[in-house]
Amino acid sequence: MQELTHWIDGAHVKGTSGRFADVFNPATGEVQARVPLASTAELDAAVASAAKAQPKWGATNPQRRARVLMEFVRLLNRDMDKLAEALSREHGKTIPDAKGDVQRGLEVVEFCIGAPQMLKGDFTDSAGPGIDMYSMRQPLGVAAGITPFNFPAMIPMWKLAPAIACGNAFILKPSERDPSVPLMLAELLKEAGLPDGILQVVNGDKEAVDAILDNPTVAAIGFVGSTPIAEYIYGRGCTNGKRVQCFGGAKNHMIIMPDADMDQAADALVGAGYGAAGERCMAISVAVPVGDGTADKLIEKLVPRIEKLKIAPYTGGNDVDYGPLVTAEAKRRVLGLVESGVEQGAKLVVDGRNFNLQGYEDGFFVGPHLFDHVTPDMEIYRQEIFGPVLCTVRAQTYEEALKLAMDHEYGNGTAIFTRDGDTARDFANRVNVGMIGINVPIPVPLAYHTFGGWKKSGFGDLNQHGPDAFRFYTRTKTVTSRWPSGLKEGGEFHFRAMD
Ligand code: NAD
């Protein structure tokens, strides 16, 4: 069995804690590798050597740092197929989806190539008599990122690219469920010219995370994962005086107005609800048709589309719609929530509970589920399911639909499908959610905008990627300067001919 490593000072390093976690092939249920789980001492050593390497990198001009990222982009494109394959093998998502995972990370690296521009400070000439004022954006030193399993390429890149572009050293603690791609990213960055020690990949679980939270050298932490862990990391990290931003779970509502194109809405819902087996923080997990007539029409359009979905391993051809969940535990949890929905009185219109894939009986596949007549008190509505389960909550009016999205504790993304600009505009203005789609089901902002949810989906200030990332990974210093007159008046500057 393959034994994975950490990546320290530009090389693969074996774990020394003696603790490991299994990495599964979710399609077969087999353990395909084991990943070392770092001890506090291993994490502290990685931070110490990152801190040693950082001053030189921080003093390297931003254009040279950007060139490393430029080359990194080239290498990501060169190795796209290899990265996608490794990603699918551990995560279970389809190859096109895995390529999207790499691509959406790569685009943030591209944005970070603009570091020389993004890091320019402000300047005021003659803020007072003979006084100039200017600001500088300086690196924090050592920053850390703790990332989830569901985007093992994209989210590490959303963190490490801006942190490194700003001149920091970075400690990445990826998900222990799919750690291979983050290690491959580190190899590519070395090949691109990143000095050793500037990116350390420390694999691990709670012990490594707690060591990051308590290490006094770590100045900032970016976290993405479930909300209970986000709250924990935010609380402990802030108490320890660090700059912390944490992005948590979601329950994204899509409102379907009676005037929406029902075919478009149904197509959008199937992709956004079941793509990647629902394991996306921007998945639509709640459909809110407005009016019973709209609901009936929508369900009628959804059922045949859902029944046609092809669920198979990533090796099953180009027409696979989604693959297995990441672990057996995730499968148990999702099926348990489906049972609770049935027990609490929701109507299970498409029942995927008995889904079985011949030849892959031990894989973590879950069939698609569609619930109708879900109410806000049910567990399937309150909790993030993170599986191929779409809940329909019927609303009688637009205001009722808006209130549902607003009253839910999560506020990551939401969408409205309508042909009326006034309704769409009102929705975008009033809803208390961070990312809004208008006739777009998964409104993930591009690299040069920023990504972040509200309410229990985001803790701390500033979003991920875009200009916010350059603010998060730097500190502002403002200089007020006056140069008393002297030489200018008294000095002799002319090049005189000898008398
Ligand atoms: P998770 O919270 O289980 O794990 C995230 C990270 O935290 C991992 O690196 C893990 O090792 C670490 N961790 C887990 N338990 C810990 C503990 N007790 N103490 C300290 N660290 C711990 O999340 P996941 O299952 O990997 O990812 C899925 C979740 O991430 C979903 O809730 C999803 O909505 C969310 N997510 C959010 C966004 C966003 O931008 N808002 C993006 C992607 C995923």
Boltz pocket constraint, residues with backbone or C-beta under 6 A from the ligand:
constraints:
  - pocket:
      binder: B
      contacts: [[A, 146], [A, 147], [A, 148], [A, 149], [A, 150], [A, 151], [A, 173], [A, 174], [A, 175], [A, 176], [A, 204], [A, 205], [A, 206], [A, 209], [A, 210], [A, 224], [A, 225], [A, 226], [A, 227], [A, 229], [A, 230], [A, 247], [A, 248], [A, 249], [A, 250], [A, 280], [A, 281], [A, 384], [A, 386], [A, 412], [A, 453], [A, 457]]
      max_distance: 6.0
